[in-house]
Amino acid sequence: MIRRFLSFYGPYKGLFTLDFSCAVVVALLELGFPIGVQWMIDKLLPTGNWGLITWVCAGLLALYIVSMGLQFVVAYWGHKLGINIETDMRKNLFQHIQKLSFRFFDNTKTGQIMSRMTNDLFDLGEMAHHGPEDMFIALMTLVGVFGIMFMVNWELACITFIVVPFLAWIIVYFNQKLNKAATQMFEQIADVNARVEDSVSGIRVVKSFGNESFEMERFTKNNQGFRLAKLRSYFTISLSASSIYMLTRFITLVVLVFGAWYAYQGKLTYGELVGFLLYINIFLKPIEKINALLELYPKGMAGFRRYCELMDTEPDVKDAEDAIEAPKLKGNIEFSNVTFGYENHAHVLKGVDLQIRAGETVALVGPSGAGKSTLCSLIPRFYEIDDGAVTIDGIDIRKMTQHSLRNQIGIVQQDVFLFNGTIRENIAYGRLDATEEQIWDAARKAHLEGMLQGLPDGLDTFIGERGLKLSGGQRQRLSIARIFLKNPSILILDEATSALDTETETMIQQALEQLSHNRTTLIIAHRLATVRHADRIVVVTEDGIAEQGKHEELIAAGGTYSRLSAAQFSGVGTV
Ligand SMILES: Nc1ncnc2c1ncn2[C@@H]1O[C@H](COP(=O)(O)OP(=O)(O)OP(=O)(O)O)[C@@H](O)[C@H]1O
């Protein structure tokens, strides 16, 4: 874990060396000042040579100024190093999250991911800056100060250093406790974030049910959980800080008593006693540093452990090592004996065989929960199948890179997701390098032109979070324009026109028919009326594919489809 953390210093060796060496010089100067003071009291003051005393004071002042400059370097460039490392980790995490599969997102709350990206990393930058540097300097100062104190008076030095083993014990003991407390704190704040994310993104549902106080109660529970976890960690921090304080004050007192006694007996000069007391202050500084680290280190490490945990989560859908860039696909899709389940041993699809010819329009119908959407989500390889194979143009999709495969598949969902931005940005999401003309062309085909002409900012109109400033039909048309621009070989339409009024629906149906011309199109249909004219209708039930054929053939066969059709047209059931 520590080695993994240290590897982040790699790109910043120069910055680290600068910061580290300045910090070491500052620490050495700190050690040197009391020697000067002691020398002045014992050797220089009795001579009465004020000229020399003035020069020595000027020299000390110059050293203080140098030390001040070096401290600025440490404070600024040291923090820069920490921030750089924190930024790199956040970038790695975002990059990794982008690679994770649907299964991960199905099982992880968005708020918790956000918490790992933000809160968990806050203390890491600080730890990256202060951790190795402060620890090294603290140890170096402790050793240095012991050496000097030993030379001044070995007995007093040994008395002072009796506290060190106690100190080490306190550090180890409280570090373990704080590690646990910090991990709990991060877990609790992640829960708070997840609750806020859930409530805010579902605010319309919350308000429509008038459940604001229920949401408040749930939030309060999470918030209290965080408060308790934080209080627990502060309790431990306070306990360790006061134990260390007690230990250090006690030792100062002991040194004062023994030092005064030695001075009284003439074993110690008064200059040595003052110098010694100044060294006690220097001796306390690394201890204070270690104490501060004791608070920072567990928080940083708990965040880093959670960072590693997420970074070590392997995507369950990965490109094969010898994966090829998919050629321009015609769209012959074949499912051969495909078995798939979201959870192990709970298969949604079992031994499914289905062939779809290039350019064919196939409608998938069947009872809710039968697996129509699941079947379609296997084509872009959103999930890894448990058994069998899915091929396109005879190539197993596991042999293509996910990017080149998904590039050739367009999906229009019933539940449209648009990004917070302008209409232009959202259409261009279908092809990031699209020209103005291509964007307008896609907008025209999706029948957005009229709407755009009525907007003062046209394509540059902001549509709000998730496109909330647009109507359901407008959102749907925008998502269709995106696919026109993408121009894929395979289309998956998840009852794409259900959010539109009859007039718009007819327009869009025409546009989609134009788009699906010469393209393989799968339509997940809930309203049978919309798919009567499909080349083929495939009826998916919980037992697999029950039947397939044209509308008339299936009606004549008198099977599941004809029953569903009768139920729907008589208005009794849903499909
Ligand atoms: N991400 C998921 N994680 C776990 N189970 C899921 C997931 N998505 C769907 N399921 C389950 O898989 C089964 C098939 O769901 P699917 O959405 O494919 O059905 P569908 O036929 O498209 O239904 P509908 O017509 O209602 O949209 C259901 O039992 C559903 O609960």
The ligand as an ORCA input file, in Angstrom:
! r2SCAN-3c Opt
* xyz 0 1
  N     -29.674     -4.083    -14.354
  C     -30.359     -5.118    -13.886
  N     -29.910     -5.791    -12.809
  C     -30.579     -6.859    -12.338
  N     -31.706     -7.332    -12.880
  C     -32.214     -6.703    -13.950
  C     -31.559     -5.563    -14.515
  N     -32.279     -5.147    -15.584
  C     -33.317     -5.989    -15.686
  N     -33.292     -6.925    -14.724
  C     -34.230     -8.048    -14.546
  O     -34.159     -8.837    -15.718
  C     -35.443     -9.244    -16.113
  C     -35.692     -8.827    -17.572
  O     -35.753     -7.416    -17.612
  P     -35.879     -6.617    -18.991
  O     -35.805     -5.174    -18.676
  O     -34.946     -7.163    -19.970
  O     -37.355     -7.021    -19.435
  P     -38.264     -6.383    -20.580
  O     -38.869     -7.531    -21.290
  O     -37.482     -5.434    -21.407
  O     -39.320     -5.629    -19.682
  P     -40.205     -4.332    -20.042
  O     -41.072     -4.719    -21.175
  O     -40.997     -4.118    -18.794
  O     -39.265     -3.229    -20.331
  C     -36.421     -8.636    -15.130
  O     -36.755     -9.657    -14.194
  C     -35.653     -7.539    -14.450
  O     -36.040     -7.393    -13.131
*
